[in-house]
Amino acid sequence: MQFKVNSKELEKLLTKIIPAVPSRTPMPILENFLFEIKDGLLTIYATDLEISLKSSLNIVAEENMSFVVHAKLLYDVVRSLKETTINFEIESNGKLFLSTDSGKYTLSYLESDEYPEIPNFPGDKADEELKEISINGSELKFTFDKTSFAMSKEEMRPAMMGTLANFSNGGLRVVATDGHRLVNLLLTNIKTDFEEQYIIPERAISVLSKILDEKDVKIYLSKSHISFSLNDIELITRLIGQKYPDYSAVIPLENEFLLTVKLKEIHDAIKRMMLFSATNTRRVKFSIDENNLEISAEDLDIGASGTENIECTYQGDKIEIGFNSSYVNDILSHIGSEEEIVFKLHSPTKAVIVVPAKTSEKHDLMMLLMPVRLNN
C-alpha cells in the first residue's frame, strides 16, 4: 500500500502530538505513533496511557489500514527534510519505505493490534453520561495559567495532583491546591445546565496550555475521560478518579484586616527578600502597621538579612505574620497584571486571602496562602 504526504504538513501534525509519547515507559508499544488510514483520512495517535493526542489530515490512499511506527525516529526524519513530498510504501514484511526526490529511508513498523485503545469522542450519541460544552481557548488558557501552579506534586494526595473543574449554572469554578496555597477561580460567563465535578490531571493541563489559542475548544466529558477538541488536534485524558478535598472548609470567613498594596512594589520586594531567606524555611516576615508594610528575611547560616518598607493602606490591628517566600512569589506571579492587590488577614496562624483590588465582570479570582510560624 502507498500514500503521499507533504513533509511540512506531516511535521506540523507530528509536532502537535509527540508530547504524548513517553520518554521512558515499561511498555515499548507506547514509544510509537499509531497511523490509521480510513476513507482518505490519515489520523495519527500518540499516548502515554494518561493523555492521548490525535490529529488528522487528508491524503490520497486506495486502502484502509493501520500500523505503528517508532515515534521519535519518524519525527526526526520528517523534521530534517526540506519541504518535499514523502511517499510512504508499506510492505507486508514489516518494512516501511519512505522516499523523496533525493532520498530513500527504511523503517520498521508493527501491527496495530497491541496499541492501546483510545476513547473516541463524541462516540455513541446514545450515551447519556456524555456532557458537551464549548469554551474559548484564550479563556481556558487564562484559567489554567492562573490556577495550575498550585497543584500538588505529592503522590500521597492524588486528587490534589490535578485541577478541579466544577461545572454548574452559576459558572465554572476551577480550584487547585497543594495544602500550602490555593487558587479558586470562578468564570461567571461559562454556565451549564448540569452540575458535575471533574479532576483534570496536571500533565493534560501542561500540554493543553502549550497548544491552546484564541479559537473555541469543544469539550466532551464522560465519567472517566475528558476530551479537548481544537481545530486540528484532540487531547483526551483520563480523569483523576478521587474525591477532591473540601477546599471551602479552609477558606476563612472572618479575615477582617485589609492590606492594600501595589502589586509591582510588593513583588519586587519579595524577589529581593528571597535572596536573604534561609534555604531550609524560605521564610519572610510581614510586619504590618497603619500605612507601612515591612518585609524582612534572615539567613542565620550565612549571616545575611534584608528589610524593605512599602507604602500601603491598612485597616486592622498591628500584625506580624510569616510566609514561605517562594509561595508568596508564586501567588504574586500568577494573580495577574493588577495595579493593586488586597491581602485579607485575621491572625498570624490563619490562612490569608489574596485578591485583586478591582473586581472583574467575567471572573472572580481568589488566592489563599497558609502562614508559617515565626518563632523557631
C-alpha positions as CSV (number, residue, x, y, z in Angstrom):
1,M,0.0,0.0,0.0
2,Q,1.1,3.6,-0.7
3,F,0.2,7.1,0.1
4,K,1.9,10.5,-0.2
5,V,2.0,13.5,2.1
6,N,3.7,16.9,2.2
7,S,6.7,16.8,4.6
8,K,5.9,20.1,6.3
9,E,2.2,19.3,6.8
10,L,3.3,16.0,8.4
11,E,5.9,17.7,10.5
12,K,3.3,20.1,11.8
13,L,1.0,17.3,12.7
14,L,3.7,15.2,14.4
15,T,4.9,18.2,16.4
16,K,1.5,18.6,17.9
17,I,1.1,15.1,19.1
18,I,4.6,14.0,20.1
19,P,4.2,15.5,23.6
20,A,2.1,12.5,24.4
21,V,4.8,10.0,23.6
22,P,6.5,9.0,26.8
23,S,10.3,9.3,27.1
24,R,10.5,6.3,29.4
25,T,8.0,3.5,29.6
26,P,7.9,-0.2,30.5
27,M,5.5,-0.6,27.5
28,P,7.6,-0.2,24.3
29,I,4.5,0.0,22.2
30,L,3.8,3.5,23.6
31,E,7.0,4.8,22.0
32,N,5.2,4.6,18.7
33,F,2.8,6.6,16.7
34,L,-0.4,4.8,15.6
35,F,-1.2,5.6,11.9
36,E,-4.8,5.0,10.9
37,I,-5.9,5.4,7.3
38,K,-9.7,5.4,6.8
39,D,-11.5,6.7,3.7
40,G,-8.8,9.0,2.7
41,L,-8.2,10.5,6.2
42,L,-4.9,9.9,7.9
43,T,-5.2,10.1,11.7
44,I,-2.1,9.8,13.9
45,Y,-2.3,9.0,17.6
46,A,0.2,9.2,20.5
47,T,-0.5,8.2,24.1
48,D,1.3,7.5,27.4
49,L,-2.0,6.0,28.8
50,E,-2.7,9.1,30.8
51,I,-3.1,11.5,27.9
52,S,-3.7,10.8,24.3
53,L,-3.2,13.2,21.3
54,K,-4.5,12.8,17.8
55,S,-4.6,14.8,14.7
56,S,-5.7,14.2,11.1
57,L,-5.0,15.2,7.5
58,N,-6.5,14.3,4.2
59,I,-4.4,12.0,1.9
60,V,-5.0,10.0,-1.3
61,A,-5.0,6.3,-0.4
62,E,-6.6,3.4,-2.1
63,E,-7.0,1.2,1.1
64,N,-7.8,1.5,4.7
65,M,-5.2,0.3,7.2
66,S,-3.4,0.9,10.5
67,F,0.1,0.4,11.8
68,V,2.5,1.7,14.4
69,V,5.9,3.2,13.8
70,H,8.7,4.4,16.1
71,A,7.7,8.0,17.0
72,K,11.0,9.7,17.7
73,L,12.8,8.2,14.6
74,L,10.0,9.1,12.2
75,Y,9.6,12.6,13.7
76,D,13.3,13.3,13.5
77,V,13.5,12.1,9.9
78,V,10.5,14.2,8.8
79,R,11.7,17.2,10.7
80,S,15.1,17.0,9.0
81,L,13.6,17.2,5.5
82,K,13.1,20.3,3.4
83,E,9.6,20.8,2.1
84,T,9.0,17.9,-0.3
85,T,6.6,15.1,-1.0
86,I,7.1,12.0,1.1
87,N,6.0,8.7,-0.5
88,F,5.1,6.1,2.1
89,E,5.1,2.4,1.0
90,I,4.0,-0.2,3.4
91,E,5.2,-3.7,2.7
92,S,3.8,-6.9,4.3
93,N,7.2,-7.9,5.7
94,G,7.1,-5.2,8.4
95,K,9.1,-2.6,6.5
96,L,8.0,0.9,5.8
97,F,9.8,2.7,2.9
98,L,9.9,6.5,2.8
99,S,11.1,8.1,-0.4
100,T,11.6,11.7,-1.6
101,D,13.1,13.2,-4.8
102,S,16.5,12.8,-3.3
103,G,16.4,10.1,-0.6
104,K,15.1,6.7,0.5
105,Y,14.7,5.6,4.1
106,T,13.6,2.3,5.6
107,L,11.9,2.0,9.0
108,S,10.2,-1.0,10.7
109,Y,6.5,-1.0,11.6
110,L,4.3,-3.2,13.7
111,E,0.7,-4.3,13.5
112,S,-1.6,-2.0,15.5
113,D,-3.3,-4.8,17.5
114,E,-1.2,-4.2,20.6
115,Y,-1.6,-0.4,20.6
116,P,-3.9,0.7,23.5
117,E,-7.4,1.6,22.6
118,I,-8.0,5.3,22.7
119,P,-11.5,6.6,23.7
120,N,-13.4,8.1,20.8
121,F,-15.5,11.3,21.4
122,P,-18.3,12.1,20.9
123,G,-18.6,8.3,20.4
124,D,-22.1,6.8,20.9
125,K,-24.6,9.7,20.9
126,A,-26.9,7.5,22.9
127,D,-24.5,7.7,25.8
128,E,-26.5,9.9,28.2
129,E,-23.5,10.3,30.5
130,L,-21.6,12.3,28.0
131,K,-21.6,16.1,28.6
132,E,-20.6,18.7,26.0
133,I,-19.5,22.3,26.3
134,S,-17.6,24.9,24.2
135,I,-15.1,27.3,25.8
136,N,-13.0,30.0,24.2
137,G,-9.4,28.8,24.0
138,S,-7.9,32.0,25.3
139,E,-10.2,31.9,28.3
140,L,-9.3,28.3,29.0
141,K,-5.6,29.1,28.8
142,F,-6.1,32.1,31.2
143,T,-7.8,29.7,33.6
144,F,-5.0,27.2,33.6
145,D,-2.3,29.9,33.8
146,K,-4.0,31.3,36.9
147,T,-4.5,28.0,38.7
148,S,-2.2,25.2,37.6
149,F,0.9,26.4,39.6
150,A,-0.9,25.5,42.9
151,M,-1.4,21.8,42.1
152,S,0.3,19.3,44.5
153,K,3.2,17.2,43.4
154,E,2.8,14.7,46.3
155,E,1.7,11.3,45.1
156,M,0.2,10.6,48.5
157,R,-2.6,13.1,47.6
158,P,-3.6,12.0,44.1
159,A,-6.7,14.2,43.9
160,M,-4.7,17.4,44.6
161,M,-2.3,16.4,41.8
162,G,-5.0,17.7,39.4
163,T,-7.2,20.7,39.0
164,L,-10.8,20.6,40.0
165,A,-13.3,21.8,37.4
166,N,-16.8,22.3,38.8
167,F,-19.5,23.0,36.2
168,S,-22.8,24.5,37.2
169,N,-25.4,27.0,36.2
170,G,-23.6,29.5,38.5
171,G,-20.4,29.3,36.4
172,L,-17.3,27.2,36.0
173,R,-15.3,27.1,39.2
174,V,-11.7,25.9,38.9
175,V,-9.7,25.1,42.0
176,A,-6.1,24.0,42.6
177,T,-4.3,23.5,45.9
178,D,-1.3,21.7,47.4
179,G,-2.2,22.4,51.0
180,H,0.1,25.5,51.2
181,R,-1.6,27.7,48.7
182,L,-5.0,27.5,47.0
183,V,-6.4,29.2,43.9
184,N,-10.2,29.5,43.5
185,L,-11.3,31.0,40.1
186,L,-15.0,31.3,39.2
187,L,-15.7,32.0,35.5
188,T,-19.2,33.6,35.7
189,N,-19.8,33.6,32.0
190,I,-19.4,29.8,31.5
191,K,-22.6,28.3,32.7
192,T,-24.0,24.8,32.2
193,D,-27.3,23.1,32.7
194,F,-25.6,20.3,34.5
195,E,-23.7,20.3,37.8
196,E,-20.7,18.0,37.8
197,Q,-17.1,17.9,39.2
198,Y,-14.1,16.6,37.3
199,I,-10.4,16.4,38.3
200,I,-8.1,17.1,35.3
201,P,-4.5,15.8,35.8
202,E,-1.5,18.1,35.7
203,R,0.0,16.5,32.6
204,A,-3.0,17.2,30.5
205,I,-3.2,20.8,31.6
206,S,0.6,21.3,30.9
207,V,0.2,20.0,27.4
208,L,-3.0,21.9,26.7
209,S,-1.6,25.2,27.9
210,K,1.0,25.0,25.1
211,I,-1.4,24.3,22.3
212,L,-4.4,26.5,23.2
213,D,-5.1,29.6,21.1
214,E,-8.0,32.0,20.7
215,K,-10.3,29.5,18.9
216,D,-13.1,27.8,20.7
217,V,-12.5,24.4,22.3
218,K,-15.1,21.7,22.3
219,I,-15.0,19.7,25.5
220,Y,-16.6,16.3,25.9
221,L,-16.9,14.9,29.4
222,S,-17.6,11.3,30.5
223,K,-17.3,9.7,33.9
224,S,-13.7,8.6,33.3
225,H,-12.3,10.8,30.5
226,I,-12.3,14.4,29.2
227,S,-11.7,15.4,25.6
228,F,-10.5,18.8,24.4
229,S,-11.1,19.2,20.7
230,L,-9.3,22.1,19.0
231,N,-9.5,22.8,15.2
232,D,-6.9,20.2,14.1
233,I,-5.9,18.4,17.3
234,E,-7.7,16.5,20.1
235,L,-6.4,15.8,23.6
236,I,-8.0,13.0,25.6
237,T,-7.1,12.4,29.2
238,R,-8.1,10.1,32.0
239,L,-9.8,12.0,34.8
240,I,-8.4,11.5,38.4
241,G,-11.0,9.2,40.0
242,Q,-10.6,10.5,43.5
243,K,-12.8,12.8,45.7
244,Y,-11.4,16.3,45.8
245,P,-10.8,17.7,49.3
246,D,-13.4,20.1,50.7
247,Y,-11.5,23.3,49.8
248,S,-14.2,25.6,51.0
249,A,-13.5,24.4,54.6
250,V,-10.1,26.0,54.6
251,I,-11.3,29.4,53.3
252,P,-11.6,31.7,56.3
253,L,-14.7,33.8,56.7
254,E,-13.5,36.3,59.4
255,N,-10.5,37.9,57.7
256,E,-11.4,41.5,58.5
257,F,-7.9,43.1,58.3
258,L,-7.4,44.6,54.9
259,L,-3.9,45.3,53.4
260,T,-3.9,47.1,50.0
261,V,-0.6,47.4,48.3
262,K,0.8,47.9,44.8
263,L,1.5,44.6,43.1
264,K,4.7,45.5,41.4
265,E,6.2,47.1,44.6
266,I,5.5,44.1,46.8
267,H,6.5,41.6,44.2
268,D,9.9,43.3,43.6
269,A,10.5,43.4,47.3
270,I,9.6,39.7,47.7
271,K,12.1,38.8,45.0
272,R,14.9,40.6,46.8
273,M,13.9,39.1,50.2
274,M,14.1,35.6,48.7
275,L,17.8,36.2,48.3
276,F,18.0,36.6,52.1
277,S,15.5,33.9,53.3
278,A,17.0,30.8,54.8
279,T,17.2,27.9,52.3
280,N,15.5,25.5,54.7
281,T,12.5,27.6,55.6
282,R,12.3,30.2,52.8
283,R,10.6,32.4,55.4
284,V,9.8,36.1,55.1
285,K,8.1,38.2,57.8
286,F,5.4,40.8,57.1
287,S,5.1,43.4,59.8
288,I,2.0,45.5,59.1
289,D,1.1,48.7,61.0
290,E,-1.1,51.6,59.8
291,N,0.2,52.6,56.3
292,N,3.5,50.7,56.4
293,L,4.4,47.1,55.4
294,E,7.8,45.9,56.4
295,I,9.1,42.8,54.7
296,S,12.1,41.1,56.2
297,A,14.2,37.9,55.8
298,E,17.2,36.5,57.6
299,D,19.6,33.6,56.9
300,L,21.5,32.9,60.1
301,D,23.7,30.2,58.4
302,I,25.4,32.8,56.2
303,G,24.9,35.8,58.3
304,A,22.7,37.8,55.9
305,S,19.4,39.7,56.3
306,G,17.3,42.2,54.5
307,T,14.4,44.6,55.2
308,E,12.2,46.7,53.0
309,N,9.4,49.1,53.7
310,I,6.5,49.5,51.4
311,E,3.7,52.1,51.5
312,C,0.3,50.5,51.8
313,T,-3.3,51.1,53.0
314,Y,-4.1,49.0,56.0
315,Q,-7.3,48.6,58.1
316,G,-6.8,46.4,61.1
317,D,-4.7,45.7,64.2
318,K,-0.9,45.6,64.1
319,I,0.2,42.1,63.0
320,E,3.4,40.1,62.3
321,I,3.0,37.1,60.1
322,G,5.4,34.7,58.3
323,F,5.2,33.2,54.9
324,N,7.2,30.9,52.6
325,S,8.7,33.4,50.2
326,S,8.5,31.0,47.3
327,Y,4.8,30.6,47.8
328,V,4.3,34.3,48.1
329,N,6.2,34.8,44.8
330,D,4.1,32.2,43.1
331,I,0.9,34.0,44.2
332,L,2.2,37.4,43.0
333,S,3.4,36.0,39.7
334,H,0.0,34.5,38.8
335,I,-2.5,36.9,40.2
336,G,-2.3,39.0,37.0
337,S,-1.3,42.4,35.9
338,E,-3.3,44.2,38.5
339,E,-2.1,47.5,39.8
340,E,-3.2,46.8,43.4
341,I,-4.0,43.7,45.4
342,V,-5.6,43.1,48.7
343,F,-4.4,40.8,51.5
344,K,-7.2,39.8,53.9
345,L,-5.8,38.8,57.3
346,H,-7.0,37.8,60.7
347,S,-4.1,36.4,62.8
348,P,-0.6,35.1,62.4
349,T,-1.9,31.5,62.3
350,K,-4.9,31.8,60.0
351,A,-4.9,31.5,56.2
352,V,-4.6,34.7,54.3
353,I,-6.7,35.6,51.3
354,V,-5.2,37.5,48.3
355,V,-7.5,39.1,45.7
356,P,-7.2,41.7,43.0
357,A,-8.2,45.2,44.3
358,K,-10.5,45.6,41.3
359,T,-13.3,43.1,40.5
360,S,-13.9,41.6,37.0
361,E,-17.2,41.1,35.3
362,K,-16.1,37.8,33.8
363,H,-14.3,36.1,36.6
364,D,-13.9,36.1,40.4
365,L,-10.3,35.2,41.4
366,M,-9.2,34.4,45.0
367,M,-5.9,33.0,46.1
368,L,-5.1,31.7,49.6
369,L,-1.8,31.4,51.4
370,M,-1.0,29.5,54.6
371,P,1.3,31.3,57.0
372,V,4.4,29.8,58.6
373,R,5.5,30.1,62.2
374,L,7.9,32.9,63.1
375,N,9.3,31.5,66.4
376,N,11.6,28.6,65.5
